[in-house]
Amino acid sequence: MHIKLFFSIALILFLARNSHAQDEIEHLSPFAHGAGRTYALSSRGLDAVGLNPSLLAFGTARPIEITLFPISSFGIDKGPSLSQINGISQGFQGNGLSSTQISNTPDSISQGDSTRESLANLLGGNNLSSSIDLRVFGLSYYNPDFGGLALTWTMHSALEASIPDALLSYIGVGAAGRLAQGYQLSPQTITLQALWYSEYTLSYGRMLIGTQGSSQLQLLGGVGVKYITGIAAFNLNQGIFSINEPEPQGGHYVVSVDYQMQSAYPKEFNFNNLPTTFSFNLIKNASAGSGYGGDIGFTLGAFDSLQRSPWEFALSVSDIGSIRWNSNVTVRSADTVLSPLTSQSNKDTINNQLKALGGRLDTTAGSFTTQLPTTIHIAGALDLSQIGLSMSNGSITAAAEYALGLVNVAGAPTHGRFGIAAILDEPGSAFSYRTSLGFTTQDGISDLTFGFGVGFGNTILLDAGTDGVTQLFKQNGHSDFVFGLKVLL
């Protein structure tokens, strides 16, 4: 039997990863990323935009802060096979897939299509999950009487996918033989979401209650409004796939699928040559949709002139809004049960039956809407000098944050994330530095975090961070790194 179509459809539907903590769109605060991902407390200046805009009320050492690509912030979290995306894409299109005759001989059970098997291997182990964030441009102005005002242009992309190990194992080596002999596969639930967009954000933060630098109770508030240009989107949410045992008398196997896939992309996007590295072509901002969004945040503490407080509490909700997609919109759906014969039929007959798994393609859908990755951040911090741990000029702070995605879309921590960190801060007008060591846990996966920042003459600020310290030293680990460079004027 010729199974090229069957497995091409299966792989297209179920491109994904197994079990890895979700990759969120929150990368543009490098130091906070390494400080246990305590974004709502540890971000400062432009880094607070899109995370907790109330932190703009702290200002910076000088009135104006600027970042401009390539002097900017950039964060990436990706697996090793992201660089093989073109090979995977070609495999999905059927290039190089060979036909295989199904028989009941042992050889046919152990052998399978080499392209299909290599694709199944590449898609396993979270290798294609990724998120990338870039601040293309950022400008802020701060005045103690006015507050902090910021204008930024950022780009964000995220891929979140979930595929059970049982399905990858089934469509790997020996799948043809298993299918012919009627090996069953219990219902498997698959999710794949990809989102790529730009944000143009105007943010403002100021003190709402209290006197700045007084060491008395102060409440900071901030908001951000944003215009969104959508670049590309794909959504396969809760697709179901199963293969049941053969019917006792008919010698059939039963294949069942139930899914809906939505996608949109600009006409400039080329699926035959997908980008594997950053280039200026990625910031031309071809659009496939648009929308609006916002952020809101509050910070409470008794801050002194160095922005230190015995304790702090912060609450923010980021990325509230949606994108309406209207370019090259396609919707493919199927709710199908098939019982093709494993014998007494030629491969063309079986292929014609399997085509129904491809569902119905609708290119006249017009448009669809996706939510932005709305996330709530709840954070707190304690100055450890309160329990006797202090430095002559600097400070040591313990910080913690819990983040929860309020919508089930790529880029939101849908199952929640918790992080803690110890932060060492040594201020100075000529030279300053801060460092952090933290810990995060999400979806049952934990790792260490590390952040580092230096300042030169209150003019150049350089920050870096990772939330995957142990992954950096593993051959097949995720690459997670965030870098930021800012200039104060």
C-alpha positions in Angstrom: 0.0 0.0 0.0 1.2 3.5 -0.8 1.2 5.5 2.5 2.9 8.7 1.4 -0.3 10.8 1.6 -1.3 9.3 4.9 1.9 10.1 6.7 2.4 13.5 5.0 -1.0 14.5 6.4 -0.2 13.1 9.8 3.0 15.1 10.0 1.5 18.3 8.7 -1.3 18.1 11.3 0.9 17.1 14.2 4.1 19.1 13.9 5.1 19.7 17.5 7.0 19.0 20.6 6.6 16.6 23.5 6.9 18.1 27.0 8.8 21.3 27.5 7.9 24.4 29.5 6.0 26.8 27.2 8.0 29.5 25.5 6.5 32.9 26.4 6.6 36.3 24.6 8.3 38.1 27.5 12.0 38.3 26.5 12.7 42.0 26.4 13.9 42.6 29.9 17.2 40.8 29.9 18.2 41.2 33.6 14.7 40.3 34.9 14.7 37.2 32.6 17.8 36.0 34.4 16.4 37.0 37.8 13.9 34.2 38.1 11.8 35.9 35.4 10.6 38.4 37.9 9.6 40.9 35.2 7.0 42.9 37.1 9.6 43.9 39.7 13.1 43.7 38.3 12.6 45.6 35.0 13.7 49.2 34.6 13.3 51.9 32.0 12.4 50.6 28.5 12.7 47.1 29.7 9.4 47.6 31.7 7.4 48.3 28.6 4.9 45.5 27.9 5.6 43.9 31.3 4.8 46.4 34.0 4.5 50.0 32.7 4.3 51.4 36.3 8.0 50.9 36.6 8.6 53.7 34.1 7.8 56.0 37.1 11.2 55.1 38.5 12.9 56.8 35.5 16.6 56.3 34.8 19.8 58.1 35.7 19.3 60.5 32.8 16.2 61.9 31.2 16.4 60.1 27.9 16.9 56.4 27.2 17.2 55.0 23.7 17.7 51.7 21.9 18.0 51.3 18.1 18.5 48.1 16.2 21.1 46.6 16.3 21.8 48.4 19.6 18.7 47.0 21.2 17.3 44.0 23.2 17.0 40.6 21.6 15.9 37.3 23.2 15.6 33.8 21.8 14.6 30.4 23.1 14.9 27.7 20.5 15.7 24.0 20.0 18.5 22.7 17.8 16.2 21.6 14.9 14.9 25.1 14.3 17.9 25.4 11.9 16.5 22.4 9.9 13.2 24.1 9.3 13.6 24.1 5.5 14.3 20.4 5.4 11.2 19.8 7.6 9.1 22.0 5.3 10.2 20.2 2.2 9.4 16.9 3.9 5.9 18.2 4.7 5.4 19.0 1.0 6.2 15.4 0.2 9.7 15.9 -1.4 11.6 12.7 -1.2 8.8 10.6 0.3 8.9 7.1 -1.2 6.0 4.7 -1.5 6.0 1.5 0.5 4.1 -1.7 -0.1 2.5 -3.1 3.1 2.7 -6.8 3.7 2.8 -9.0 6.8 6.4 -9.9 6.6 8.8 -9.0 9.5 10.9 -6.9 7.1 8.0 -4.6 6.3 7.2 -4.1 10.0 10.8 -2.9 10.8 11.3 -0.8 7.7 9.6 2.5 6.9 10.0 5.6 4.8 13.3 7.2 5.6 12.1 10.8 5.2 9.1 10.2 7.4 11.2 8.6 10.1 13.8 11.4 10.1 11.0 14.0 10.3 9.4 12.2 13.3 12.9 12.3 15.0 13.3 16.0 14.3 9.9 16.8 15.7 10.5 14.9 18.9 12.0 16.2 22.1 10.7 19.8 21.9 13.1 20.6 19.1 10.9 22.9 17.1 9.5 24.9 20.0 10.7 28.5 20.0 10.1 32.1 20.9 12.0 35.2 19.6 11.6 38.8 20.7 13.3 41.9 19.3 13.1 45.6 20.3 13.7 47.3 17.0 13.4 50.8 18.4 12.8 52.3 21.9 12.8 55.9 23.2 11.8 57.1 26.7 11.7 60.4 28.5 11.5 60.9 32.2 10.8 63.9 34.4 10.1 63.6 38.2 7.1 65.9 38.0 5.8 64.4 34.8 6.6 60.6 35.0 8.0 58.3 32.4 6.8 58.2 28.8 8.1 55.5 26.3 7.6 54.7 22.6 8.7 51.3 21.3 8.6 49.1 18.3 9.0 45.4 19.1 8.6 42.1 17.2 7.5 38.9 18.8 7.1 35.3 17.6 6.2 32.1 19.4 5.6 28.5 18.6 3.9 26.2 21.1 3.1 22.6 20.2 2.2 19.5 22.0 2.3 16.0 20.5 2.1 12.8 22.6 5.1 10.4 22.4 2.7 7.6 21.4 1.9 9.3 18.1 5.5 10.1 17.2 6.4 6.5 18.0 3.6 5.2 15.9 4.5 7.2 12.8 8.2 6.4 13.2 10.0 3.2 12.3 7.7 0.3 11.4 4.5 2.4 11.1 3.5 0.7 7.8 3.6 -2.7 9.3 1.7 -1.6 12.4 -1.0 0.1 10.3 -1.4 -3.0 8.1 -1.7 -5.3 11.0 -4.2 -3.1 12.7 -2.2 -1.9 15.7 -4.4 0.5 17.6 -3.6 4.0 18.7 -5.7 5.5 21.4 -7.1 9.0 20.8 -4.3 11.5 20.8 -4.8 15.2 21.4 -2.5 17.5 19.5 -2.1 21.3 19.7 0.0 23.6 17.5 0.0 27.4 17.7 2.3 29.9 16.0 2.1 33.6 16.3 4.3 36.4 14.8 3.5 40.1 15.1 4.8 43.6 15.7 3.8 46.0 18.4 3.9 49.8 18.4 3.5 50.8 22.0 3.0 54.1 23.8 3.5 53.6 27.6 3.3 56.0 30.5 4.0 55.5 34.2 4.0 57.9 37.2 3.6 58.0 40.9 -0.1 57.9 42.0 0.3 58.1 45.8 3.2 59.3 48.0 6.3 61.4 47.6 9.2 60.1 45.4 12.3 59.0 47.3 10.7 59.7 50.7 11.0 56.1 52.1 7.2 56.4 52.8 4.5 54.4 51.2 4.2 55.0 47.4 2.0 53.6 44.7 3.2 53.6 41.1 0.8 53.2 38.2 1.3 52.7 34.4 -0.5 51.9 31.2 0.4 51.1 27.7 -1.6 51.3 24.5 -0.4 49.5 21.4 -1.2 49.1 17.7 -0.5 45.5 16.4 0.5 44.4 12.9 0.1 40.7 12.4 2.7 39.0 10.3 1.7 35.3 10.4 -0.4 32.9 12.4 -1.3 29.2 12.5 -3.6 27.5 14.9 -4.4 23.8 15.3 -6.1 23.6 18.7 -7.1 20.3 20.3 -6.9 18.1 17.2 -7.8 14.4 17.8 -6.2 11.5 15.9 -6.6 7.8 16.6 -6.3 4.3 14.9 -8.5 1.6 16.3 -8.2 -2.2 16.0 -9.3 -4.0 12.9 -12.9 -5.0 12.6 -13.2 -8.7 13.6 -14.6 -9.9 10.3 -13.7 -7.3 7.7 -10.0 -7.0 8.2 -10.2 -3.2 8.4 -8.4 -0.7 10.5 -10.2 2.4 11.6 -8.6 5.8 11.3 -10.3 8.8 12.9 -9.4 12.5 12.8 -11.1 15.6 14.1 -9.4 19.0 13.7 -9.6 22.5 12.4 -6.5 24.5 11.2 -6.5 28.2 10.7 -3.6 30.1 9.0 -2.8 33.6 7.7 0.3 35.1 6.2 1.3 38.1 3.9 1.9 37.6 0.2 5.6 38.3 0.8 6.0 35.2 3.0 7.7 32.3 1.2 7.0 28.9 2.6 9.5 27.3 0.2 12.4 29.2 1.9 11.6 29.8 5.6 14.0 32.0 7.6 16.5 30.2 9.8 18.5 33.3 11.0 17.7 36.9 11.5 18.0 39.3 8.6 16.7 42.8 7.7 14.0 41.1 5.6 12.3 40.2 8.9 11.7 43.8 9.9 10.1 44.9 6.7 6.9 44.3 8.5 4.8 42.7 5.8 1.3 42.5 7.3 -1.4 39.8 7.3 -3.6 41.5 9.9 -3.9 44.2 12.5 -5.3 44.8 16.0 -5.0 46.8 19.2 -3.9 46.0 22.7 -2.8 47.3 26.1 -0.9 46.8 29.3 -1.6 48.0 32.9 0.5 47.7 36.0 0.9 48.8 39.6 3.8 48.8 42.1 3.6 49.4 45.8 6.5 50.0 48.2 8.4 52.5 50.5 11.1 53.6 48.1 14.1 55.8 49.0 16.1 57.9 46.6 18.0 54.8 45.3 14.7 53.1 44.5 15.1 50.7 47.4 12.3 49.5 49.6 12.1 47.2 52.6 9.4 45.3 50.6 7.7 45.6 47.3 4.6 44.3 45.6 3.7 44.5 41.9 0.7 43.5 39.8 0.5 43.8 36.0 -1.6 42.5 33.1 0.2 42.6 29.8 -0.8 42.0 26.2 -4.5 42.6 26.5 -6.0 42.6 23.0 -6.4 40.7 19.8 -5.3 40.5 16.1 -7.7 40.3 13.2 -6.2 38.2 10.4 -7.3 38.9 6.8 -4.5 38.0 4.4 -4.3 34.6 2.7 -6.6 33.2 5.3 -7.2 29.4 5.0 -9.2 27.1 7.2 -8.8 23.3 6.8 -11.0 21.1 8.9 -12.0 17.4 9.1 -14.2 15.2 11.3 -13.7 11.9 9.6 -13.7 8.2 10.3 -12.2 5.8 7.7 -12.1 2.0 7.4 -10.0 1.3 4.4 -9.2 -2.3 3.5 -5.7 -3.6 4.3 -6.1 -6.3 1.7 -8.2 -7.0 -1.5 -7.6 -3.4 -2.5 -4.9 -1.8 -4.5 -2.9 1.2 -3.2 -4.7 3.7 -5.4 -8.1 2.7 -3.9 -6.7 3.0 -0.4 -5.0 6.3 -1.2 -8.3 7.7 -2.5 -9.9 6.8 0.8 -7.1 8.3 2.9 -7.4 11.6 1.1 -10.5 12.3 3.2 -8.0 12.8 6.2 -6.9 16.0 4.5 -10.3 17.5 5.3 -11.9 20.4 3.5 -9.9 23.5 2.6 -11.7 26.8 2.8 -9.9 29.8 1.2 -12.9 32.1 1.3 -13.1 32.3 5.1 -12.3 36.0 5.0 -10.8 36.5 8.4 -10.4 35.1 11.9 -9.3 36.6 15.3 -6.6 35.5 17.7 -6.1 36.9 21.2 -2.8 38.4 22.3 -0.9 36.3 25.0 -2.6 38.1 27.9 -0.6 37.4 31.1 -1.0 38.4 34.7 2.1 38.9 36.8 2.0 38.9 40.6 5.4 39.7 42.2 6.9 40.5 45.6 10.4 41.3 46.9 12.1 41.7 50.3 15.3 43.7 51.0 17.4 41.2 52.9 18.9 43.9 55.1 15.7 43.5 57.0 17.0 40.2 58.2 20.6 41.2 58.7 22.1 40.6 55.2 23.5 43.9 54.0 26.3 45.5 52.0 28.1 48.8 52.6 26.9 50.5 49.4 24.8 47.8 47.6 21.8 45.7 48.4 20.7 42.1 48.3 17.0 41.5 47.5 14.9 38.3 47.3 12.3 38.5 44.6 9.5 36.1 43.4 6.9 36.2 40.7 4.0 34.1 39.6 2.8 34.5 36.0 -0.3 33.0 34.5 -1.6 33.2 30.9 -5.3 34.2 30.8 -5.8 32.9 27.3 -4.7 29.7 25.5 -2.5 31.1 22.8 1.1 30.9 21.8 3.3 33.1 24.0 1.2 32.9 27.2 2.2 30.7 30.2 -1.1 29.0 30.2 -0.3 26.5 33.0 1.5 29.1 35.2 5.1 29.8 36.0 6.8 30.5 39.3 10.2 32.0 39.7 12.4 33.2 42.6 15.8 35.0 42.6 18.5 36.6 44.8 19.6 40.0 43.3 22.8 41.8 44.2 22.8 45.5 43.2 25.8 47.8 43.5 25.0 51.3 42.2 27.6 53.9 41.2 27.9 57.0 39.0 31.1 55.9 37.2 30.5 52.1 37.3 27.6 50.0 38.5 26.7 46.4 38.3 24.0 43.9 39.4 23.8 40.2 39.2 21.2 37.6 40.0 20.8 33.8 40.5 17.3 32.4 40.4 15.1 29.4 39.8 12.0 28.9 37.7 9.5 26.0 37.4 6.7 25.5 34.9 4.8 22.5 33.6 6.9 20.2 35.9 10.2 21.5 34.4 12.6 23.5 36.5 15.9 25.3 35.8 18.4 27.8 37.1 18.5 31.4 35.9 21.3 33.9 35.8 21.4 37.6 35.0 24.1 40.2 34.8 24.1 43.9 34.1 26.8 46.7 34.1 26.6 50.5 33.6 29.3 52.9 32.5 29.1 56.5 33.5 25.3 56.5 33.7 25.4 56.4 29.9 25.8 52.8 28.6 23.7 50.0 30.2 24.4 46.4 29.2 22.3 43.5 30.4 22.2 39.8 29.7 20.3 36.8 31.1 19.2 33.2 30.7 16.5 31.1 32.3 18.1 27.9 31.2 21.5 27.7 32.8 21.7 23.9 32.7 20.3 23.7 29.2 23.2 25.8 27.9 25.6 23.0 28.7 23.6 20.2 27.1 24.3 19.1 23.5 20.7 18.9 22.6 19.4 21.6 25.1 17.4 24.6 24.3 19.3 27.8 23.5 18.0 30.5 25.8 19.7 33.9 25.9 18.6 37.5 26.2 20.8 40.5 25.5 20.2 44.3 25.8 22.2 47.4 25.2 20.8 50.9 26.0 22.1 54.5 25.9 21.2 57.2 28.3 21.3 60.9 27.2 
